[in-house]
Amino acid sequence: SSGIIGVISAQSYTPNMYDENDLEALELLASNVAVAVENARLINKIQSMAITDDLTGLFNRRKFYELAMAEFERSRRYSRPLSVIMLDIDHFKKVNDTYGHSIGDQVLQGLANLAKSSLRTVDILARYGGEEFVIMLPETSLDEAVRTAERLRTNTADATLPTRVGNMSVTISLGVVALDDNCRNLEELLDRSDQACYASKRTGRNKVSPWRPEYSVNMPGTGPLPTIKPNMYM
């Protein structure tokens, strides 16, 4: 049902070397090999579906946690720098409400490709949920992570993402955090990056905010956030 997947060739320098029995054996071998190849393809597809986001092709949240936990433990054990960037598309609901969810999906795909091309191969990029993406940066200090986040912000603001209704421009808000001695576990590190991202959205959007301890007590509904000057982390 999948069409031709390969060719098996049997050759001999002796004329009329093969008879009908040999042909039947070769056909049986080819059939068994085809089944094995198709099974291997199916297994690979299932494994890929289990770790990737269907829409963007990035790691899904489950796979991100697995990879991020390994990096977190390694950084803790060897006292190595580790940072996380959380980013969220600004006013994404307006895109969906105005153009429909299919266009919103194309924006997400375009941003995923843009982010992937802006990062190192060792960085772990995943779709965290909805219009939110997360990046873990091994061997990266806070200052380096802020520069990476600012590059992502400017690259996104300057880009036009292709969609079925034409090119579209969006901006993103980003929060950055680095692992320190007071961070107890991976969940707390990710929470801090989310808090910093929320700070960017609360204070103007299209900006980068490094995490601050006061953000932990200034999540939604708990009061105003400190003012952060736009683009102060260029």
C-alpha positions as CSV (number, residue, x, y, z in Angstrom):
1,S,0.0,0.0,0.0
2,S,3.0,2.3,0.4
3,G,4.4,1.7,-3.1
4,I,7.9,0.7,-3.9
5,I,10.3,1.0,-1.0
6,G,13.4,-0.6,-2.4
7,V,14.9,-3.2,-4.8
8,I,16.5,-6.6,-4.2
9,S,18.8,-7.8,-7.0
10,A,20.2,-11.3,-7.4
11,Q,22.7,-11.8,-10.1
12,S,24.8,-14.7,-11.4
13,Y,27.5,-15.0,-14.1
14,T,26.2,-18.5,-14.8
15,P,23.3,-18.6,-17.4
16,N,20.0,-20.0,-16.2
17,M,21.3,-20.2,-12.6
18,Y,17.9,-19.6,-11.0
19,D,14.7,-21.5,-11.2
20,E,11.1,-21.0,-10.0
21,N,12.0,-22.0,-6.5
22,D,14.7,-19.4,-6.3
23,L,12.3,-16.8,-7.6
24,E,9.7,-17.7,-5.0
25,A,12.4,-17.6,-2.2
26,L,13.5,-14.1,-3.4
27,E,9.9,-12.9,-3.5
28,L,9.4,-14.2,0.1
29,L,12.6,-12.5,1.2
30,A,11.6,-9.2,-0.4
31,S,8.1,-9.3,1.2
32,N,9.6,-9.9,4.7
33,V,12.1,-7.1,4.2
34,A,9.4,-4.8,3.1
35,V,7.3,-5.6,6.2
36,A,10.4,-5.0,8.4
37,V,11.1,-1.6,6.8
38,E,7.5,-0.5,7.1
39,N,7.4,-1.5,10.7
40,A,10.6,0.4,11.4
41,R,9.2,3.5,9.7
42,L,6.0,3.2,11.7
43,I,8.0,2.9,15.0
44,N,10.1,6.0,14.1
45,K,6.9,7.9,13.2
46,I,5.3,7.0,16.5
47,Q,8.4,7.9,18.5
48,S,8.6,11.2,16.7
49,M,4.9,12.0,17.4
50,A,5.6,11.2,21.1
51,I,8.3,13.9,21.5
52,T,7.4,16.6,19.0
53,D,4.6,19.2,18.6
54,D,2.5,18.3,15.6
55,L,2.1,21.9,14.4
56,T,5.6,23.3,14.7
57,G,7.8,20.2,14.7
58,L,9.6,21.4,17.8
59,F,9.9,19.4,20.9
60,N,6.7,19.1,22.9
61,R,6.4,20.0,26.6
62,R,6.9,16.4,27.7
63,K,10.2,15.9,25.8
64,F,11.4,19.4,26.9
65,Y,11.0,18.4,30.5
66,E,13.0,15.3,29.9
67,L,15.9,17.1,28.2
68,A,15.7,20.1,30.5
69,M,15.9,17.9,33.7
70,A,19.1,16.3,32.4
71,E,20.6,19.7,31.8
72,F,19.4,21.0,35.1
73,E,21.0,18.1,37.0
74,R,24.2,18.4,35.0
75,S,24.5,22.1,35.7
76,R,23.8,21.5,39.4
77,R,26.3,18.7,39.7
78,Y,29.2,20.5,37.9
79,S,28.3,24.1,38.9
80,R,27.9,25.1,35.3
81,P,25.8,28.1,34.0
82,L,22.3,27.4,32.7
83,S,19.6,29.8,31.5
84,V,16.0,29.7,30.3
85,I,14.1,32.0,28.0
86,M,10.3,32.0,28.0
87,L,8.7,33.9,25.1
88,D,5.1,34.7,24.2
89,I,3.6,36.2,21.1
90,D,2.1,39.6,21.7
91,H,-1.6,40.1,21.0
92,F,-1.8,36.6,19.4
93,K,-5.5,36.4,20.3
94,K,-6.1,39.3,17.9
95,V,-4.5,37.3,15.1
96,N,-6.8,34.3,15.7
97,D,-9.9,36.5,16.1
98,T,-9.1,38.6,12.9
99,Y,-7.7,36.0,10.5
100,G,-8.8,32.6,12.0
101,H,-6.9,29.9,13.8
102,S,-5.4,28.4,10.6
103,I,-3.6,31.7,10.0
104,G,-2.6,31.8,13.6
105,D,-1.1,28.3,13.2
106,Q,1.0,29.5,10.3
107,V,2.3,32.4,12.4
108,L,3.3,29.9,15.1
109,Q,5.1,27.8,12.5
110,G,6.9,30.8,11.1
111,L,8.0,31.9,14.5
112,A,9.2,28.4,15.4
113,N,11.4,28.3,12.3
114,L,12.7,31.8,13.0
115,A,13.6,30.9,16.6
116,K,15.2,27.7,15.5
117,S,17.5,29.5,13.0
118,S,18.5,32.0,15.7
119,L,19.7,29.5,18.2
120,R,22.6,27.1,18.7
121,T,22.2,23.4,18.0
122,V,22.8,22.7,21.8
123,D,19.9,24.9,22.8
124,I,16.6,23.2,23.6
125,L,13.7,24.8,22.0
126,A,10.1,23.7,22.6
127,R,6.5,24.8,22.2
128,Y,5.4,25.2,25.8
129,G,1.7,25.7,25.1
130,G,-0.5,27.9,23.0
131,E,1.6,30.8,21.7
132,E,4.3,30.3,24.3
133,F,7.7,28.8,23.6
134,V,10.6,27.9,26.0
135,I,14.3,27.7,25.4
136,M,16.9,26.1,27.7
137,L,20.5,27.4,27.0
138,P,23.2,25.1,28.5
139,E,26.5,26.7,29.4
140,T,25.0,30.2,29.2
141,S,25.1,33.0,31.7
142,L,22.3,35.5,32.4
143,D,24.0,38.2,30.3
144,E,24.5,35.9,27.4
145,A,21.0,34.7,27.6
146,V,19.7,38.2,27.7
147,R,21.7,39.0,24.5
148,T,20.2,35.9,22.9
149,A,16.7,36.9,23.9
150,E,17.2,40.4,22.6
151,R,18.4,39.0,19.3
152,L,15.3,36.8,19.1
153,R,13.1,39.9,19.9
154,T,14.7,42.1,17.2
155,N,14.8,39.2,14.6
156,T,11.1,38.6,15.2
157,A,10.1,42.3,15.1
158,D,12.0,42.8,11.8
159,A,10.7,39.6,10.2
160,T,7.6,39.0,8.1
161,L,6.1,35.6,8.6
162,P,4.5,34.0,5.5
163,T,0.8,33.1,5.8
164,R,-2.0,32.2,3.4
165,V,-3.3,35.8,3.6
166,G,0.1,37.4,3.1
167,N,3.2,38.2,5.2
168,M,2.4,39.1,8.8
169,S,4.5,40.8,11.4
170,V,4.3,40.1,15.1
171,T,6.3,40.9,18.2
172,I,7.2,38.8,21.2
173,S,7.7,39.3,25.0
174,L,10.5,37.4,26.6
175,G,11.6,36.5,30.2
176,V,15.1,35.3,31.0
177,V,16.4,33.6,34.1
178,A,19.7,31.9,35.1
179,L,20.1,29.1,37.5
180,D,21.4,30.2,40.9
181,D,21.9,28.6,44.4
182,N,18.4,29.7,45.5
183,C,16.6,27.9,42.8
184,R,15.5,24.5,44.2
185,N,14.4,22.6,41.2
186,L,13.6,22.8,37.4
187,E,9.9,23.7,38.1
188,E,11.0,26.8,40.0
189,L,13.5,27.8,37.3
190,L,10.7,27.6,34.7
191,D,8.3,29.5,36.9
192,R,10.8,32.3,37.2
193,S,11.2,32.5,33.4
194,D,7.4,32.6,33.1
195,Q,7.2,35.4,35.7
196,A,9.8,37.4,33.8
197,C,7.9,36.9,30.6
198,Y,4.7,38.1,32.3
199,A,6.7,41.2,33.5
200,S,7.6,42.0,29.9
201,K,3.9,41.8,28.9
202,R,2.8,43.8,31.8
203,T,5.2,46.6,31.2
204,G,4.8,47.3,27.5
205,R,5.4,44.0,25.5
206,N,8.0,43.6,22.7
207,K,10.8,43.6,25.3
208,V,13.2,41.4,27.3
209,S,13.0,41.1,31.1
210,P,15.5,39.3,33.3
211,W,13.9,37.7,36.3
212,R,13.9,39.6,39.6
213,P,13.0,38.2,43.0
214,E,10.1,40.6,43.4
215,Y,8.4,39.1,40.3
216,S,7.6,36.0,42.5
217,V,5.1,38.1,44.5
218,N,3.8,40.1,41.6
219,M,2.1,37.6,39.5
220,P,-1.5,38.3,38.1
221,G,-3.7,40.0,40.6
222,T,-1.0,40.7,43.2
223,G,-0.1,44.3,42.5
224,P,2.0,46.4,40.1
225,L,5.4,45.3,38.7
226,P,8.5,47.5,38.8
227,T,8.9,49.7,35.8
228,I,11.6,48.5,33.3
229,K,12.9,50.8,30.6
230,P,12.3,49.5,27.1
231,N,15.3,47.9,25.4
232,M,17.6,48.5,28.2
233,Y,19.2,45.1,27.6
234,M,20.4,45.6,24.0
